[in-house]
Amino acid sequence: MTPRKVILVDSFIIVGTAGHVDHGKTELVKALTGIDTDRLKEEKERGISIELGFAPLRFSGGVTAGIVDVPGHERFVKNMLAGAGGIDLVIFVVAADEGVMPQTKEHLDILELLHIQKAVVALTKADLVDEEWLMMVEEDVQELLAPTRFSTAPIIPTSVITGEGLDELREVLEEMALDVDPKPRAGEARLPVDRVFTITGFGTVVTGTLFSGHLLTGDTLEIQPSGLKGRVRSLQVHGHKVEEALAGQRVAVNLTGIDLDKVARGDVLVTPGSFPVVRRLTASLHLLKRAPRYLKNWQRVRFHLGTKEALGRVRLLDRDELHPGSTAPVQFELEEPIVATVHDRFVIRHYSPVTTIGGGEIIEVGGRRHRRFRDEVLDGLERKLTGTPTTRVAEELRSAKMPVALTELAGKTGFSEDEMRQILKELEESGELKVILASDKDLFVAPTRLQEEWTQQVKEAMEKYHREFPLRGGYPKEELRTRLWKSLTPRLYQALLDRWAEQGEIVIDGQNLALPGYQISLTEEQQDHVQEMRRKMAAQPFSPPGAGEVQELLGNNLDLLQYCIQQGILVKVGEELYFLQEAVNQAWEILEKHLQEHGEVTIGQARDILGTSRRFCLPLLEHFDRQRKTRRLVISGCFCLVQEKDPHKDPHKEGFFESLTNKP
C-alpha cells in the first residue's frame, strides 16, 4: 500500500489580492505562481474574476503562502469580502495606466477595517506608461495610503509582460511573510466555508482558510449554524493530500455524512460544540469617513464576517446617529444565526445601495440586550475592548448573569484555555473572583456579583414571597430557580444555596427555603377562622363537614387550609375529606380496643362503633390501612390489627389485600 504524502511546512500564511476590476490581479498571481485562478467559463469569456481564486506560492525558508485572488468588480465585492477575512498579507494592485479607481478605495477601506497585518502595492501594467506618468500614479497611491495603517507599504512597479518588478515583489512578500503573526494552532478548529462542490466517488468537499486549530483525517466536525455533523474522509492543502491541516492553511475537506445541498458559503466547519451560534453581537463600529451619509439607530445593514453575509439592524448604544469618521459601541441584531468569536473583525455595507460603510471589532458574542445610554454599560464595554487580559476577564465576570465555567469564559473573551487558567489564577489571588464549586474549581463569579447582586436578589425574592404567602413554610427551591435562574444547572444552583446557607443568609428546610428567623404567624382573623372550623368539626368528630364547607370555614384561604394540614390540625383522609387530628386519634383508640378484643373489624362494625356512616368510615379505615395500623383481608373484606411491621415489605404489594372498591 502506497503511504500518503504529507506536506510539512514551518509556516503558512494567506496572501490576498485587492484592487479595482481589470487592474491585473489575476495575471499577476499567474506570473507569481504559474496558476490561472480564473476557473469559470464566464470568467474566461468576460476577462474578469467573478469568484474567488486560489493558488500556492512557496518561498525559501519553509514558508508557504496561499494566494486568494479576489474579484475587483463592484458587483462582486461581496465575493471579495468572503475571501478577505482570512488574509494575513495583501498585494494591493493598482494599474499604472488607470491609477486609483473606485474599487481601489473600497478595497482599501475593507483591508483597513479588517486590520490586515501587512500590505505591498503592485503597480501593474507599468510597461504601458512612461516614467513620469508612473511617478504620478505612485504619488497618488502614497497619498491614498498616507492616513491608513499601510502608509509605509512598499510600492513596486510590475509588468507581467516584461517581468519587471516580479522578483522584487516576490522578495518583499517573502520578507513580510516571515514577519506575519501566525494564526493560533491550539484550540478548536474553525474553518469558514468559501466554496462547496462535489467530486464523483468522494462526495461533498468544502474549502476555506483554517482560522484556528487543526484538522485530522477521521475527525468528526460540525457544520454551523445547521449543526449537521460529518467525518473528515480526506484533507488537501493546495492539491496535496495531507493527514493534518493547520491554522493558516488553505484547506479542502472531503466530508462524509453531509450532502452537498446542506452546506453553503458562509457556513463554518468547527469542532463540535466549540463555537456559539448567535444572532446578537456587541461590537465597536467605525463608520468610514467616505461613508455617503450618517448611520441611524436601528438601520438595516449587510453584515459581513468571514465568508458570511447576514442582514441585520444596528442598535447605537450611546447616540442616535453615527456620523462618518466616528466610532461607537453598537449591538447587531441579525436576521439569521452566525458563528463568531470575540475580537473578530467585520465589515458592514449599506442595505441599498450596496456600498461599504464601516466595520470594527466584536466585543461580545450573544449575551443580553444592553440598554442604551447607560454609563455602566458603556464603561464595561470599553474595558472589554481596550483593557488588559485580567481586566477583560474580570469585566466579563462582573457582567455575567451566573457563575461561568473556564471554557465558557475562554469563548466569551477570545483567550485560549491555557491563557484563561493563568488569568483566573491571577484574579483569584487578587480577590477579584470567587470559586463556587471548590471541589473542582470549574465555576467562577465576581465577588460583587455574588455578594451584592445575587445574594440581595435571592433575599428580596424570599422577603416578597414571605409577605405574599405568610402561611407557607418557605419558598419552594425549584420554583425559585425557575423564576430567577432558570438556566442554572441543579448542581450549580444547589452549590449557591449551600453557600448562602453556610453564610447564614438563608435556611434550607427540605425542599423549601426561608430567611433566618422566619416564622408563620396567623392574623387575628385567621385565628378566628381556625377556631370556628375546629368548633364546627368537633361537634361531630366522626362525621365532619365536606371539603367545600371546611374551606368556607377557613375563609376560602387555601394557604390557611394547607397550614392546618402542615401543623397537624387537620388530616386529609380522602380526596375531599378532612378530619380533625384529635378525631383521628380518638377513632383509632376506639378501633384499636375493638381489634385487640376481636382481632378484626368489618366496615359495618366500625361504622356502628364510631356512630357514623360508611361515607366517613371507609376512608378512615383506608387511612389507617395506609399507615400500616391495619391490614385488609382479601377474602372477608375485614380489617385486622397489624401485629408486626416489616419496614422492608409493603403488604399491599405482596398481594395480601386489595382495594375494597375492587372487591366483587
C-alpha positions in Angstrom: 0.0 0.0 0.0 1.4 3.4 -1.0 1.8 5.7 2.0 0.0 9.0 1.9 2.1 12.0 1.1 2.3 14.5 3.9 3.3 18.1 3.2 5.2 19.6 6.1 5.5 23.4 6.4 7.2 25.5 9.1 4.8 28.4 8.5 1.8 29.1 6.3 0.1 32.4 5.6 -2.6 33.7 3.4 -1.8 36.4 0.8 -4.7 38.1 -0.8 -5.1 40.4 -3.7 -7.2 43.6 -3.7 -7.9 46.3 -6.2 -10.1 47.6 -8.9 -11.6 45.5 -11.7 -9.3 44.7 -14.7 -6.2 46.1 -12.9 -4.3 42.8 -13.5 -4.7 40.9 -10.2 -5.3 37.5 -11.7 -2.5 37.9 -14.3 -0.1 39.0 -11.5 -1.0 35.9 -9.5 -0.4 33.7 -12.6 3.0 35.3 -13.1 4.0 34.6 -9.5 2.6 31.1 -9.2 2.1 29.8 -12.7 -1.6 29.1 -12.0 -4.6 30.8 -13.6 -7.1 31.3 -10.8 -10.0 32.1 -13.2 -11.6 28.7 -13.4 -15.2 29.6 -14.5 -16.2 29.7 -18.2 -17.8 33.1 -17.6 -14.6 34.5 -16.1 -12.7 33.3 -19.2 -15.3 34.9 -21.6 -15.6 38.2 -19.8 -11.9 38.5 -18.8 -12.7 39.4 -15.2 -12.7 37.5 -11.9 -16.2 36.7 -10.5 -15.4 34.1 -7.9 -12.5 33.6 -5.5 -9.4 32.0 -7.0 -6.6 30.1 -5.2 -3.0 29.3 -5.8 0.0 28.3 -3.7 3.2 30.4 -3.6 6.2 28.8 -1.9 9.2 30.7 -0.6 12.5 29.6 0.7 12.9 29.2 4.4 9.9 26.9 4.9 7.2 29.5 4.3 4.3 28.6 2.1 1.7 31.2 1.1 -1.8 30.5 -0.1 -2.9 33.3 -2.5 -6.6 34.2 -2.6 -7.4 36.1 -5.7 -10.5 38.2 -5.2 -12.8 39.9 -7.8 -12.5 43.6 -8.3 -15.8 44.5 -9.9 -18.2 46.5 -7.7 -20.9 43.9 -8.3 -18.7 41.2 -6.7 -17.4 43.0 -3.6 -19.5 40.5 -1.6 -17.3 37.7 -3.0 -14.2 39.8 -2.3 -15.2 40.0 1.3 -15.7 36.3 1.5 -12.0 35.9 0.7 -10.6 38.8 2.6 -11.5 37.6 6.1 -8.6 35.1 6.4 -5.9 37.2 4.7 -2.6 37.9 6.6 -0.8 39.9 3.9 -2.3 41.7 0.9 -1.0 42.6 -2.6 -2.7 45.8 -3.2 -3.0 46.1 -7.0 -3.2 49.4 -8.9 -2.9 49.5 -12.7 -0.3 52.1 -13.7 -2.4 53.2 -16.8 -5.5 53.9 -14.8 -4.4 54.8 -11.3 -6.7 54.9 -8.2 -10.3 53.9 -9.0 -13.5 53.5 -7.0 -12.9 49.8 -6.1 -9.3 50.7 -5.2 -10.7 52.9 -2.5 -13.4 50.5 -1.4 -11.0 47.5 -1.2 -8.6 49.7 0.8 -11.3 50.5 3.2 -12.2 46.9 3.7 -8.5 46.0 4.3 -8.3 48.7 6.9 -11.5 47.6 8.6 -10.3 44.0 8.8 -6.9 45.1 10.2 -4.9 43.1 7.6 -1.4 42.9 9.0 0.7 43.9 6.1 0.5 45.2 2.5 2.6 45.7 -0.5 1.5 47.7 -3.5 2.0 46.3 -7.0 1.7 49.0 -9.7 0.8 46.6 -12.6 1.0 47.3 -16.3 4.0 49.5 -15.8 5.1 48.7 -19.4 2.1 50.7 -20.7 3.1 54.1 -19.3 6.1 56.4 -19.2 8.2 57.1 -16.2 6.6 60.5 -15.5 3.1 59.0 -15.5 4.3 56.1 -13.3 5.7 58.6 -10.8 2.4 60.5 -10.7 0.4 57.3 -10.1 2.8 56.3 -7.3 2.3 59.7 -5.7 -1.5 59.2 -5.9 -1.2 55.8 -4.2 1.1 57.2 -1.5 -1.4 60.0 -0.8 -4.2 57.4 -0.7 -2.3 55.2 1.8 -0.9 58.0 4.0 -3.8 58.2 6.6 -4.1 54.3 6.8 -2.2 51.5 8.6 -0.4 50.9 5.2 1.2 54.3 5.0 4.7 52.7 4.8 3.8 49.9 2.4 6.4 49.4 -0.4 5.2 50.3 -3.9 6.7 48.2 -6.7 6.1 48.8 -10.4 5.5 45.5 -12.2 4.7 44.1 -15.6 3.7 40.5 -16.4 4.7 41.2 -20.0 8.3 42.2 -19.4 8.8 40.6 -15.9 9.6 44.0 -14.4 9.4 44.0 -10.6 8.2 40.4 -10.2 11.4 39.2 -8.5 11.4 42.2 -6.2 7.7 41.7 -5.4 8.4 38.0 -4.6 11.3 39.0 -2.3 9.2 41.6 -0.4 6.4 39.1 0.0 8.8 36.5 1.4 10.3 39.1 3.8 6.9 40.2 5.0 5.6 36.6 5.3 8.4 35.8 7.8 7.1 38.7 10.0 3.4 37.8 10.0 1.9 36.7 13.2 0.7 33.1 12.7 -2.9 32.0 13.3 -3.5 30.1 16.6 -3.0 26.4 16.0 -4.0 25.5 19.6 -7.7 25.3 20.5 -10.7 24.3 18.5 -10.9 24.1 14.7 -12.7 26.9 12.8 -12.9 27.0 9.0 -15.3 29.5 7.3 -16.5 27.8 4.1 -15.9 29.8 0.9 -16.5 27.1 -1.7 -18.6 23.9 -1.8 -18.5 21.3 -4.6 -18.7 17.5 -5.1 -16.4 15.0 -6.6 -17.8 11.8 -8.1 -17.0 8.9 -5.8 -15.9 11.1 -3.0 -18.9 13.3 -2.1 -19.0 16.7 -0.6 -15.9 18.9 -0.5 -15.7 22.3 1.3 -12.8 24.7 1.1 -11.7 27.6 3.2 -8.9 29.2 5.3 -8.5 27.4 8.6 -8.8 30.3 11.1 -7.7 28.3 14.2 -6.9 24.9 15.5 -6.1 21.9 13.3 -7.9 19.2 11.3 -7.1 15.5 11.2 -8.3 12.8 8.8 -11.1 10.9 10.6 -12.2 13.9 12.8 -15.9 14.4 13.4 -16.8 18.0 12.6 -19.9 20.2 12.7 -21.3 22.5 10.1 -22.7 25.6 11.7 -25.3 27.1 12.0 -27.2 24.0 10.8 -25.5 21.7 13.4 -25.0 18.8 11.0 -22.1 16.5 11.7 -19.8 14.8 9.3 -16.5 12.9 9.3 -13.3 14.0 7.5 -12.6 11.4 4.8 -9.6 13.2 3.5 -7.7 16.6 3.5 -5.9 18.5 0.9 -3.7 21.6 1.1 -3.3 23.1 -2.4 -3.8 19.8 -4.2 -1.6 17.7 -1.9 -3.2 15.1 0.3 -2.3 15.5 4.0 -3.2 13.8 7.3 -3.3 17.1 9.2 -4.2 20.6 8.2 -3.0 23.6 10.4 -4.3 27.0 11.1 -3.4 29.5 8.4 -3.6 26.9 5.6 -6.0 26.9 2.6 -7.7 23.5 3.1 -10.1 21.3 1.1 -12.1 19.0 3.4 -13.8 15.9 1.9 -16.7 15.2 4.3 -18.9 12.1 4.6 -22.3 12.3 6.1 -23.2 15.7 4.8 -25.0 16.2 1.5 -23.9 18.9 -0.9 -27.2 20.9 -0.6 -26.8 21.0 3.2 -23.8 23.3 3.2 -23.0 26.6 1.6 -20.6 29.5 1.5 -20.9 31.4 4.8 -21.3 28.2 6.9 -18.5 27.4 9.3 -16.8 24.0 9.8 -15.9 23.6 13.5 -15.0 21.2 16.3 -18.4 20.1 17.6 -19.8 22.3 20.3 -16.9 24.7 20.3 -18.3 28.0 19.0 -21.5 29.8 19.8 -24.1 30.3 17.1 -25.9 33.7 17.8 -28.0 36.4 16.3 -26.8 39.2 18.6 -23.3 40.7 18.6 -22.0 43.6 20.6 -19.2 45.5 18.8 -17.1 48.6 18.3 -18.2 50.1 15.0 -16.3 52.6 12.9 -18.1 54.5 10.2 -15.8 55.3 7.3 -15.0 58.9 6.5 -16.0 58.1 2.9 -19.4 56.8 4.0 -22.0 58.8 2.0 -24.2 59.6 5.0 -24.6 59.0 8.7 -25.9 55.7 10.2 -29.2 55.9 12.1 -30.2 53.8 15.1 -31.9 50.6 14.1 -30.8 51.0 10.5 -30.8 47.8 8.4 -27.3 46.8 7.0 -25.4 44.0 5.4 -23.1 42.4 8.0 -20.0 40.5 6.7 -17.9 38.2 8.9 -15.5 35.7 7.5 -17.3 34.2 4.5 -20.8 35.0 5.8 -23.1 37.8 4.8 -26.2 38.4 7.0 -28.8 41.1 7.1 -29.4 42.8 10.4 -30.1 46.0 12.3 -27.7 48.2 14.2 -28.6 49.5 17.7 -26.4 52.5 18.6 -25.8 52.3 22.4 -24.6 55.9 23.0 -26.2 58.1 20.3 -29.0 58.2 17.8 -26.8 58.9 14.8 -23.3 57.7 13.9 -21.5 60.2 11.6 -18.8 59.4 9.1 -15.4 59.1 10.7 -16.8 58.3 14.1 -16.7 55.1 16.3 -19.3 53.9 18.7 -20.4 50.8 20.7 -23.3 49.0 19.0 -25.3 45.9 19.0 -26.2 44.0 15.9 -29.5 42.1 15.8 -29.0 39.7 12.8 -31.8 38.1 10.9 -30.1 34.7 10.7 -27.7 32.9 13.0 -23.9 33.3 12.7 -20.7 31.9 14.1 -18.5 34.5 15.7 -15.9 35.0 18.5 -14.7 37.9 20.5 -12.2 40.2 18.6 -13.3 39.0 15.2 -13.2 41.8 12.6 -16.2 42.5 10.5 -17.4 44.8 7.7 -20.9 46.4 7.1 -22.4 47.7 3.9 -25.5 49.7 3.2 -28.6 47.6 2.6 -29.3 49.7 -0.6 -27.4 51.0 -2.5 -24.8 48.3 -1.6 -21.6 50.1 -0.6 -19.1 49.5 2.2 -19.7 52.0 5.0 -17.9 50.7 8.1 -16.7 47.8 10.2 -15.0 47.0 13.5 -14.3 44.5 16.2 -16.6 42.2 18.1 -16.7 42.7 21.9 -19.4 40.3 23.0 -20.9 37.2 21.3 -24.6 36.7 22.2 -25.4 37.9 25.6 -28.1 40.3 26.8 -29.7 43.2 25.0 -27.9 46.2 26.5 -29.9 49.3 27.5 -28.9 52.4 25.6 -27.3 55.5 27.1 -26.2 53.6 30.3 -22.8 54.7 31.6 -22.1 51.4 33.3 -22.8 49.5 30.1 -20.6 51.8 28.0 -17.8 51.8 30.6 -17.9 48.0 30.8 -17.7 47.5 27.0 -14.8 49.9 26.8 -12.9 47.9 29.4 -13.6 44.7 27.5 -12.4 46.3 24.3 -9.2 48.0 25.5 -8.4 46.5 28.9 -5.6 44.1 29.9 -6.4 40.4 29.8 -7.2 40.3 33.5 -9.4 43.5 33.2 -11.3 42.0 30.3 -12.0 38.7 32.1 -12.9 40.5 35.3 -15.4 42.6 33.4 -16.9 39.5 31.8 -17.4 38.0 35.3 -19.0 41.2 36.5 -21.5 41.3 33.7 -22.2 37.5 33.7 -25.7 36.6 34.9 -24.5 33.5 36.6 -21.2 31.7 37.5 -19.4 30.6 34.4 -17.0 27.8 33.6 -13.5 28.2 32.3 -14.3 27.0 28.8 -17.2 29.5 28.6 -15.0 32.4 29.8 -12.4 31.4 27.2 -15.1 31.5 24.4 -16.5 34.9 25.6 -13.1 36.6 25.9 -11.2 35.1 23.0 -8.4 33.6 25.1 -7.2 30.1 24.9 -8.0 27.8 27.8 -4.3 27.8 28.9 -4.3 31.6 28.9 -7.6 31.6 30.8 -6.2 29.4 33.6 -3.4 31.8 34.2 -5.7 34.8 34.1 -8.1 33.2 36.5 -5.3 32.3 38.9 -4.2 35.9 39.0 -7.8 37.1 39.6 -8.3 34.6 42.3 -5.1 35.6 44.1 -6.1 39.2 43.9 -9.6 38.5 45.2 -11.4 39.6 42.1 -13.2 36.3 41.6 -14.8 33.6 43.8 -14.8 29.9 43.1 -18.3 28.5 43.7 -17.6 24.7 43.4 -14.3 24.5 45.3 -14.1 20.7 44.6 -13.1 21.1 41.0 -12.8 24.9 40.7 -14.7 25.0 37.4 -17.2 27.7 38.1 -16.3 31.3 38.7 -18.1 34.5 39.8 -17.2 38.1 40.6 -17.4 38.8 44.3 -19.6 41.9 43.7 -21.9 39.9 41.5 -22.3 37.1 44.1 -22.4 39.2 47.3 -24.1 42.4 46.2 -26.4 41.3 43.4 -27.3 37.6 43.6 -27.4 37.4 47.4 -29.5 40.5 47.5 -31.7 39.2 44.7 -32.5 35.9 46.5 -33.1 37.7 49.8 -35.5 40.2 48.1 -37.3 37.4 46.3 -37.8 35.4 49.6 -38.9 38.5 51.5 -41.5 39.2 48.9 -42.6 35.5 49.0 -42.9 35.6 52.8 -45.1 38.7 52.5 -47.3 37.3 49.8 -47.6 33.8 51.3 -47.2 34.3 55.1 -48.8 30.9 55.8 -46.3 28.9 53.7 -43.3 27.3 55.3 -40.9 28.7 52.7 -40.1 29.3 49.0 -40.0 26.0 47.1 -36.4 25.6 45.8 -37.3 24.6 42.3 -39.8 27.4 41.9 -37.2 29.9 43.0 -34.7 28.5 40.5 -37.2 28.6 37.7 -38.2 32.2 38.5 -34.7 33.7 39.0 -32.0 31.4 37.5 -33.8 29.0 35.1 -30.6 28.4 33.1 -28.6 27.3 36.2 -27.9 23.6 36.4 -29.3 21.9 39.6 -25.8 21.2 40.7 -24.7 24.8 40.5 -27.9 26.1 42.0 -27.5 23.8 45.0 -23.9 25.0 45.4 -25.1 28.6 45.6 -27.8 27.7 48.1 -25.3 25.8 50.2 -23.0 28.8 50.2 -25.8 31.1 51.3 -26.9 28.7 54.0 -23.3 28.5 55.3 -23.2 32.3 55.4 -26.5 32.5 57.3 -28.3 34.3 54.5 -31.0 31.6 54.1 -32.3 28.4 55.8 -32.8 25.2 53.8 -35.7 23.1 55.1 -36.1 20.1 52.8 -37.4 21.4 49.5 -38.2 24.9 50.9 -36.1 28.0 51.5 -36.7 30.6 54.2 -35.0 33.6 55.6 -33.3 33.2 59.0 -35.9 33.8 61.9 -38.9 33.5 59.6 -41.9 32.0 61.4 -45.5 31.5 60.3 -48.0 33.7 62.3 -51.7 33.9 61.9 -53.7 37.2 61.9 -56.5 37.5 64.4 -59.0 37.0 61.6 -57.2 33.8 60.6 -57.1 32.5 64.2 -60.8 33.1 64.4 -61.4 31.1 61.2 -59.4 28.2 62.6 -61.2 28.3 65.9 -64.6 28.3 64.2 -63.6 25.4 62.0 -62.4 23.4 65.0 -65.6 24.1 66.9 -67.8 23.1 63.9 -65.8 19.8 63.3 -65.6 18.9 66.9 -69.4 18.9 67.2 -69.5 15.7 65.1 -65.9 14.4 65.1 -66.6 11.3 63.0 -69.0 12.9 60.5 -67.1 16.1 59.6 -68.3 18.7 57.1 -67.3 18.3 53.4 -64.1 19.8 52.0 -66.0 22.8 50.5 -67.5 23.7 53.8 -64.2 23.3 55.6 -62.7 25.8 53.1 -65.5 28.2 53.7 -65.0 28.0 57.4 -61.3 28.9 56.8 -62.3 31.9 54.7 -61.7 30.1 51.4 -58.0 30.6 52.1 -56.2 27.6 50.6 -52.9 28.6 52.2 -54.7 28.5 55.6 -56.1 25.1 54.8 -52.5 23.9 53.9 -51.2 25.5 57.1 -53.7 23.5 59.2 -52.6 20.3 57.5 -48.9 21.1 58.0 -49.4 22.0 61.6 -51.3 18.8 62.3 -54.7 20.4 63.0 -56.3 18.7 60.1 -55.7 15.3 58.5 -56.7 14.6 54.9 -58.1 11.1 54.9 -59.7 11.1 51.5 -59.8 13.1 48.2 -62.4 15.6 49.6 -62.5 14.6 53.2 -60.7 16.2 56.3 -60.8 15.1 59.9 -59.5 16.9 63.0 -56.3 15.3 64.2 -57.8 14.7 67.6 -60.8 13.0 66.0 -58.5 10.6 64.1 -56.6 9.8 67.3 -59.9 9.2 69.1 -61.2 7.0 66.3 -58.0 4.9 66.4 -58.2 4.4 70.2 -61.8 3.1 69.8 -61.0 0.8 66.9 -57.7 -0.4 68.4 -59.6 -1.5 71.5 -62.1 -3.5 69.4 -59.3 -5.1 67.3 -57.4 -6.2 70.4 -60.5 -7.9 71.7 -61.9 -9.4 68.5 -58.9 -9.5 66.1 -60.8 -7.9 63.2 -63.4 -5.4 62.4 -65.8 -5.1 59.4 -66.8 -1.8 57.8 -70.2 -2.1 59.3 -68.9 -2.8 62.8 -66.6 0.2 62.6 -69.4 2.4 61.4 -71.5 1.4 64.4 -68.7 1.7 66.9 -67.9 5.2 65.7 -71.5 6.2 65.3 -71.0 7.4 61.7 -71.8 6.4 58.2 -70.0 4.3 55.6 -69.1 7.5 53.7 -66.8 8.6 56.5 -65.9 5.2 58.0 -64.4 3.6 54.9 -61.9 6.5 54.1 -60.9 6.5 57.8 -60.2 2.7 57.7 -58.3 3.1 54.5 -56.3 5.9 56.1 -55.3 3.5 59.0 -54.5 0.8 56.4 -52.1 3.2 54.6 -50.5 3.9 57.9 -49.9 0.2 58.4 -52.0 0.1 61.5 -54.5 -2.3 60.0 -54.4 -4.9 57.3 -57.3 -5.5 55.0 -58.1 -9.2 54.4 -58.8 -10.1 50.7 -61.5 -12.7 51.3 -63.6 -11.3 54.1 -63.0 -7.6 53.4 -62.4 -7.1 57.1 -59.6 -5.1 58.7 -57.4 -6.8 61.2 -54.8 -5.3 63.6 -51.2 -5.3 62.3 -49.1 -7.2 64.9 -45.7 -6.7 63.3 -44.4 -4.1 60.9 -41.7 -5.2 58.4 -40.2 -2.0 57.1 -38.9 -3.9 54.0 -42.3 -5.2 52.9 -45.3 -3.5 51.6 -48.2 -5.9 52.3 -50.3 -4.2 49.6 -47.6 -5.1 47.0 -47.3 -8.6 48.5 -50.9 -9.4 47.4 -52.3 -9.8 50.9 -55.1 -7.3 50.2 -56.7 -5.3 47.5 -58.8 -2.1 47.4 -62.3 -2.6 48.7 -63.5 -0.8 45.5 -62.1 -3.8 43.5 -63.8 -6.4 45.7 -66.8 -8.0 43.9 
